[in-house]
């Protein structure tokens, strides 16, 4: 029983690490643009399939395929933002939210049309598993995912606290109009946020493909989980979302010790409901 709890706790940290990468971008877009971008999750799917294209069909190693996927997906996200969201920003967050739902359906349909219904996997070796007491405890892929999530969180923290870019982001997050009056180039900052958020979504999609199947529902299945981490941490609170992602990941993978594995998304949805009833602003304090 203890080994099962330990194994599922590791799986939960891995799930939380991937969710952290996806939810950070989702939260940053909300913080700057002021709306919930439902289509954000579809960038996970796009990122995973672009990595498959380079890795499986063009025979590049997965590291290089992932880097190319992150770059390409980042610019796809920026293109969507500039051509679809920016022109209607003046109509308010509700119109942007509804538009993002339509964009999500369109992206899902286009991906399914181009990629087809087949399940894909990367062309990589079966990962080695570290055993404890004769039981497989953690694989090399899972260790890599955890390390990438930690490094990504530390990198973002350093950017937010030690650079002019981070200062500008925090100023815009606090008061968008005042930041613009003070001389901050809000359009350029918005571009950086969309690039970063979309790139992190691609990275999350690539890593998710390492531990689960790659199909056209990859990101579609994640949107409620991404939203649950964002709501748990507090909408727009970057550090709160980081912690919220890890809590959601652990809750889902420890929860399946007593519930069927198909209930993982239901656990995340249940957490959303409870938090909205008890503390709608999220359980974690802090401005960012």
N, C-alpha and C positions, 0 to 999 in steps of 0.2 A: 504493500500500500504506500509506504514512504517513497519507494523508487518511482511509483506512478505519479505521486504528487510532485516529486522533483523533476521528472521528465516533462510533465505538463507545465510546470513553472517555467522551464527553459523554453518550451514551445511558446508560452505566453509572452516571454520577453522578446522572442524573435518576432512574433506577431505584432507586439507593441512597437518594436523598432521600425518595422515596415510601415505600420500605421502612423507612427510619428512623422516619417518622411512625407507621407501623403497629406496628413492633417495640418502640418505646418504651412504648406503652400496654400491650402484651402483657407486657413485662418488669416494668413497675411493678405490674401486678396480681399477677404471680408473686411479686414481692418482698414485697408486703403480705399477700396471701391465701394464698400458699404452694402454689399449684397452677397447672398449665398450662391456660389457658382456650382450648381448641380453637375454641370458638364465636366468639372475638374476630375471626377473619378474616371471618365473615359480616357483621359490622358494616360492613366495607368495602363490601359489596354493598348493604346497606341504605342507607348514606350516599350511594352513587352514584345509586341509584334515587329516593331522596327529592329529590336535586338535579335529576334528570330531571323529576320531577313538577312542581316549581316552575318550572324553566327552560323545559321544552318544552310542558307542558300548561297551566300557569298564566301563562306568558310573562313571568316575572321574569328579570332579567339574572342571569348565572351567579354573580356575586359574592354577590348577595343570596340566591340559591337555595342557594349553598354554606353561607352563614352559618346559614340556617334548617335546613339538613340537619345541620350539626354540632350545633346545639342539640337538635334532635329526637332524633337518634341517641344523643347523650349521655344523654338521659333514658330512652331505650329500653334502653341498656346498664345503666343504674342500676336500672331496673325488673327486668330479668332477674336482676341480682345480688341484689337484696333479696328477690325472690319465689322464686327458684329455688336460688341458691347459699347465701345466708346461713342458711336453715333447716337445711341439711345440713352446714354447716361443721364441726360437732362430730364428724362421721363420718370426717374426715381427707381428705388430698389425693387419694388414689386414687379415692374415691367422687366427689369434686368433678370430677376429670379425666374419669371415665366419664360423669358427668352433662353436662359441657360438650360431649362428643362428641354426646350425644343432643340437646342444645340446638342444636348446629350443624346437625344433620340436620333438625330441626324448622324452624329459621329458613330453611334453604335451601329446604325444601318450601313453606313459607308464601310466601316471596318469589317462587318460581316460579309458584305458584298465582295470586298477585295480579298480578304483572307480566307473566306470559306468557313464551313462549319467544323473542320477537322481540329482535333486537339493537338497542340504543338508542344514540343519540349526542346530545350537547348541541347546543343551538341557538346556535352561536357561529361567528364568521367563521373561515375557514381561516387559520391563523397564518402570519405572515411569517417567512421563513427568512433568517438571516444567511449569506451565502456567502463562502467563502474560496477563492481560485483557481478560481472558477466552480462550486465544489461547495457544496451546502447543508450548513452546518455545525451550526447550532443554531437552533431556532425560538423565537419569542417565548413560547410556552407552556412550553417546556422551561426557559427562563430564569426564568420566573415560579415554576415548580416548585422550582428550585434555591434561589431567594431565599426562598421560603416555608419550605423545609426548614432553611435556615441560621437564619432568624429564629426558627423554632420551637425549634431546639436551643438557641439563645442565651437565649430566654425561659425555657425549662425550667431551664437552668443558673442563671440569676438567681434564679428561684423557689427552687431547692434550696439556694442558697448565701447568699441575702440576705434571706430572709423567715422569719417564724416558722412558716409553713406548711411550708416546706422543711425547717426544723429538726425539726419534728414528724414529717415523713415519714422523714427519715434516722434518727430515734430508733426509729420503728416498724420500719423495715427492719432495723436492727441487732438489736433485741430487742423483739418485740411486747409480751410480758407485762410487761417492765420499763417500757416506755413507758406502758402503761396504769396501772401502779402509781404512776408519777411524775405522774399527773394529765392525761396527754394523752387527749383525747376520740377514742379509736380508731375508734368508729363513724362519727363525723363525718369523720375523715380518710379512712376507707375510702370514704365517699360521694364525697369530692372525687377520689380516685384513679379510681374507676369512671367518674365524669363525664368526667374528663380523658382517660382511656384510650379511652373510647368515642367521644368527640369527635374525638380524633386519628385513630382508625380511620376515622371518616366523612370527615375531610379527606383521608386517604390514598386512600380509595375515589373521592372526587370527582376528585382529581388523576390517579389511575390511569385514570379515564374519559376524561381529556383526551388520553392517549397510546395508549389501546388501546380495544377494544370494551367496551361495557357489556352484560353478560348476567348471568344468574343464577349463573354459575360464576366471576364476577369474584373474589370473596373466597375461594371454595373452592379456586381454583388457587394462592392465595397462602400458605396456612397452612404448608406445608413450608418455603417461602422465609423466612417470618417466623421460624419456629423455627430455621432455620439461622443467621440473623443473631443471634438471641438466644443460641444455643449458642456461636457463634463468639466473641461478645463476653463470654460468661460469664453464666450464668443470674442474672438480677436485678441485673446490673451496668449501670447506666443509660448511663454514658459508654462502656463497652465495647461495648454494643449499638449505639450511634450509629456507632462506627467499624466494627463488624462489618457493619452494614447497607450502608455504603459499599463495603466490601471485597466483599461478596456481589454487589452491583449491578455493580461493575466486572468481577468474575470472570465473571458470567453474560454480559454484553454483549461483553466481549472474547473470551470463550470461543467465541462463535458465529462468530468469524472462521475457526475451524478445525473447528467442529462445526455441524450443522444447528441452526436456531433453535429447533426443538422440544426440543432438549436443554438449554435454559436451566434448567428446574426440576431436571433431572438433575445439573447442575453444582452447584446449591445443596445437593442431597441428598448428592452426593459429598463436599462440604466438611463436612457434618454427620458423615459416617462417619469421615473422616480425623481430625477434631477429637476425636470421641469415643474413637478408638483412641489418639491421641497425647497429648491433654491434655483430659480430660473437663470440667475446670473452666473451659475457655475460654482463649484465648491472651492475652487482655488482662487486666492486673492492675488493682488499685484496688478499693476497697470499693463504690463506686457506679458 
